[in-house]
């Protein structure tokens, strides 16, 4: 599955990995697995483009968006 948000979600996932000190060799695999979740969180408005949680947003809205994305 590919979408217009995919490149942005992949960059977002990479930023999250680096911010948390993940080894560079592990980042590509993690991004491949998790970019759809990053896309759902971004689309639902619970995370910003840097991968930071947006205060006072309902994380469950993001989780539901991920479920919907995964079901497509």
Secondary structure, DSSP 4 states (H G I P E B T S, - for coil): ---TTHHHHHHHHHHHHHHTT--HHHHHHHHHHHHHHHHHHHHHTSB-TTSPBPTT--HHHHHHHHHHHHH-
